[in-house]
Amino acid sequence: MTMPFSVFLAVLLGALLHASWNALIKSSSDKALDTALIHSLGFFFALPLLLYTGLPVAAAWPYLLASTLIHIGYYAALSGAYQHGDLGFSYPIMRGCAPLLVALGSHAFLGESLSTAAWLGVAVICVGVVALGLLPAGAKGASGKALGFALCNAAIIAVYTVVDGLGVRAAGDAVAYVAALFLFDGIPYLLLVLWRRDAAGRRLAWRYMAGRWRIAWLGTLASLGSYGIALWAMTQAPVAVVAALRETSVLFAALIGTLFLREAFGPRRALGVGMVLAGVMVLRGG
């Protein structure tokens, strides 16, 4: 199974959308609450989609339930990484370590075999993505806590990518699968975030969300569109190749972080950008 050029372009669009909603969370004053708000709003977009598509087939539901639980851990680690580190540091670490794990997992669980060129492209993209997040020890925007959360999330990303790759193929309908996933996966994390706050904190949280929902729904649409494109692409091309190409989102994240969040862009990140672009060309050529 190779990747058609139309799928290639669609995954790049999904990468831009993914970087956009991550930047929205990083720029917020309450990262856990904004993460919860963006994904809980997915319920209101997912429900009409499911009324149109119908529920996924029964074979997809074990994967949906497993993915919902895994995503709660993902959101918790995501907000923790952005609480303690820059977008330009945390995001590449999270995203860069996952594709190699996905490649190994897709070989074991999906029976996918990549060409030598595809393995090389995946590896080069991973190294380039991680290089984008490398900062000198003790630099502003980098911390041990941020690194810990980011590495933990890399493993979580790899697990849910393989689970959802299996699930969307079992469903046979990427729209129905992603709609069902967004119907359920945001609300539990919102409830968890609110439960961890006292009564006064919950009142403040509701007031905060009342003032943020107008911008948060843009993040919801970006998140839904990004993952919907990725899951559809996994029915058209190898999961590991889609996962690696999707991590070109770090290029967009680096640009957003530099232009809008005033984060540094030094020689290490320039090298990382070059390596990611080289890996993309190898993937496309392979």
C-alpha positions in Angstrom: 0.0 0.0 0.0 1.6 3.3 -1.1 0.4 6.9 -0.4 -1.4 8.7 -3.3 -0.4 12.3 -3.8 -3.9 13.5 -2.8 -3.6 11.7 0.5 -0.1 13.2 1.0 -1.5 16.7 0.6 -4.4 16.0 2.9 -2.1 14.7 5.7 -0.1 17.9 5.4 -3.3 20.0 5.8 -4.1 17.9 8.9 -0.6 18.6 10.2 -1.3 22.4 10.0 -4.6 22.0 11.8 -2.9 19.9 14.5 -0.3 22.5 15.2 -2.9 25.2 15.3 -5.0 23.8 18.1 -1.9 22.9 20.1 -0.7 26.5 19.8 -4.1 27.7 21.0 -3.7 25.5 24.2 -0.1 26.7 24.7 -1.2 30.4 24.5 -3.9 29.9 27.1 -3.8 30.8 30.8 -5.4 27.5 31.9 -4.0 24.8 29.7 -5.8 21.8 31.3 -9.1 23.6 31.1 -8.7 24.7 27.6 -7.6 21.2 26.5 -10.8 19.9 28.2 -13.0 22.6 26.7 -11.7 22.1 23.1 -12.3 18.4 23.1 -15.6 18.4 25.1 -17.0 20.8 22.5 -16.3 18.0 20.0 -19.5 16.4 21.3 -21.6 19.1 19.6 -19.9 18.6 16.2 -19.7 14.8 16.5 -23.4 14.2 17.2 -24.7 15.7 13.9 -22.1 13.8 12.0 -23.2 10.5 13.6 -26.8 11.3 12.9 -25.7 11.5 9.2 -23.3 8.6 9.0 -24.9 6.2 11.6 -22.9 4.5 14.3 -19.8 2.6 13.4 -20.1 -1.2 13.1 -19.9 -3.4 16.2 -16.4 -4.5 15.3 -15.0 -1.0 15.8 -16.4 -0.4 19.3 -13.7 -2.2 21.3 -11.1 0.1 19.7 -13.3 3.2 20.3 -13.6 2.4 24.0 -9.9 1.6 24.3 -9.0 4.8 22.5 -11.3 6.9 24.7 -9.5 5.8 27.8 -6.1 6.3 26.2 -7.0 9.8 25.1 -7.7 10.8 28.7 -4.1 10.1 29.5 -3.0 11.9 26.4 -4.9 15.1 27.3 -3.5 15.0 30.9 0.1 14.6 29.6 -0.4 17.3 26.9 -1.6 19.9 29.3 1.3 19.0 31.7 3.9 19.4 29.0 2.6 22.8 28.0 2.3 23.9 31.6 6.1 23.3 32.1 7.6 23.9 28.7 7.4 25.9 25.5 5.3 24.8 22.5 8.5 24.6 20.5 10.1 22.3 23.1 7.3 20.1 24.2 5.5 19.6 20.9 8.4 18.2 18.9 9.5 15.8 21.7 5.9 14.4 22.0 5.4 14.1 18.3 9.0 13.1 17.2 9.4 10.0 19.4 6.0 8.5 18.4 6.3 7.5 14.7 9.1 4.9 15.2 7.0 3.3 17.9 4.0 3.4 15.6 6.1 1.8 12.8 7.1 -1.1 15.1 3.5 -1.4 16.4 1.9 -1.4 12.9 4.3 -4.1 11.8 3.4 -6.2 14.9 -0.3 -5.6 15.0 -1.3 -4.5 11.5 1.1 -6.7 9.6 2.4 -3.7 7.6 5.8 -3.9 6.0 7.6 -0.7 5.1 10.2 -0.4 2.3 13.8 0.5 3.2 13.1 4.1 1.9 10.0 4.4 4.0 11.9 3.3 7.2 14.6 5.8 6.4 12.1 8.6 5.8 10.3 7.8 9.1 13.7 7.7 11.0 14.9 11.0 9.5 11.6 12.8 10.3 11.7 11.5 13.9 15.3 12.8 14.4 14.4 16.1 12.8 11.3 16.5 14.9 13.2 15.8 18.1 16.0 18.2 17.0 13.4 20.9 16.7 12.7 20.6 20.4 16.3 20.5 21.6 17.4 23.4 23.6 20.5 24.0 25.7 20.2 22.6 29.2 18.5 25.1 31.5 17.2 27.2 28.6 14.0 29.1 29.1 11.1 27.0 27.9 12.7 23.6 28.7 12.4 21.7 31.9 12.7 18.2 33.3 9.0 18.1 34.0 8.1 19.2 30.5 10.5 16.5 29.1 8.9 13.8 31.3 5.4 14.7 30.3 6.4 14.9 26.6 8.1 11.5 26.6 5.2 9.9 28.4 2.8 11.4 25.8 5.0 10.1 22.9 4.3 6.6 24.1 0.6 7.3 24.5 0.4 8.8 21.0 2.0 5.6 19.6 -0.5 3.4 21.4 -3.7 5.3 20.4 -2.4 5.7 16.8 -2.1 1.9 16.4 -5.4 1.3 18.2 -7.2 3.8 16.0 -5.5 2.5 12.9 -7.0 -0.9 13.7 -10.4 0.6 14.7 -10.9 2.8 11.6 -10.1 -0.2 9.3 -12.6 -2.3 11.3 -15.2 0.4 11.0 -14.7 0.9 7.3 -15.9 4.5 7.6 -13.4 7.1 8.9 -16.0 9.8 9.4 -18.3 7.6 11.6 -15.3 6.4 13.6 -13.8 9.8 14.3 -17.3 11.2 15.1 -17.9 8.4 17.6 -14.5 9.0 19.2 -15.0 12.8 19.6 -18.5 12.1 20.9 -17.1 10.3 23.9 -13.5 11.2 24.5 -13.7 14.9 25.5 -16.4 14.8 28.2 -14.6 12.4 30.6 -11.5 14.6 30.6 -13.5 17.7 31.3 -15.2 16.0 34.2 -11.8 14.9 35.5 -10.4 18.5 35.3 -13.4 19.9 37.1 -13.4 17.1 39.8 -9.8 17.9 40.7 -10.8 21.5 41.7 -12.6 22.7 44.7 -16.0 24.3 44.6 -14.6 27.8 44.2 -12.2 26.5 41.4 -15.1 24.9 39.6 -17.1 28.2 39.6 -14.1 30.0 38.2 -13.7 27.3 35.6 -17.2 27.7 34.4 -16.7 31.4 34.1 -13.4 30.9 32.3 -15.0 28.5 29.8 -18.0 30.9 29.2 -15.5 33.5 28.0 -13.3 31.1 26.0 -15.8 29.0 24.0 -15.9 31.4 21.1 -12.3 30.8 20.3 -12.2 27.2 21.7 -14.6 25.9 19.0 -12.0 26.8 16.4 -9.6 24.5 18.2 -12.3 21.9 18.2 -12.8 22.1 14.5 -9.0 22.0 13.9 -8.7 18.9 16.2 -11.6 17.1 14.6 -10.4 17.9 11.1 -6.8 17.0 11.8 -7.5 13.6 13.3 -10.3 12.8 10.8 -7.9 13.4 8.0 -5.3 11.2 9.7 -7.7 8.3 10.3 -9.0 8.5 6.7 -5.4 8.5 5.4 -4.7 5.3 7.5 -7.3 3.5 5.3 -5.5 4.6 2.2 -1.8 4.2 3.2 0.4 2.5 5.8 -0.3 3.7 9.3 3.4 4.3 10.0 3.8 6.5 7.0 0.8 8.6 7.8 1.9 8.9 11.4 5.4 10.1 10.3 4.1 12.5 7.7 1.6 13.9 10.2 4.5 15.0 12.4 5.4 17.7 9.8 3.0 19.6 12.1 6.1 20.5 14.1 7.2 22.7 11.2 4.0 24.7 11.5 4.3 24.6 15.3 7.8 26.1 15.1 6.6 28.8 12.8 3.6 29.6 15.0 5.7 29.6 18.2 8.3 31.9 16.6 5.9 34.4 15.0 3.1 34.5 17.5 4.3 33.2 20.8 7.8 34.8 20.7 9.7 31.6 21.1 13.3 31.4 20.0 14.3 29.8 16.7 18.0 28.9 16.7 20.4 26.8 14.6 19.2 23.5 16.2 15.7 24.2 15.1 16.8 25.2 11.6 18.7 21.9 11.4 15.6 20.1 12.6 13.4 21.8 9.9 15.9 20.7 7.2 15.9 17.1 8.5 12.1 16.9 8.6 11.8 18.2 5.0 14.4 15.7 3.9 12.5 12.9 5.6 9.3 14.0 3.9 11.0 13.9 0.5 12.4 10.4 1.2 8.9 9.2 2.2 7.3 10.7 -0.8 10.0 9.3 -3.1 9.7 5.8 -1.4 
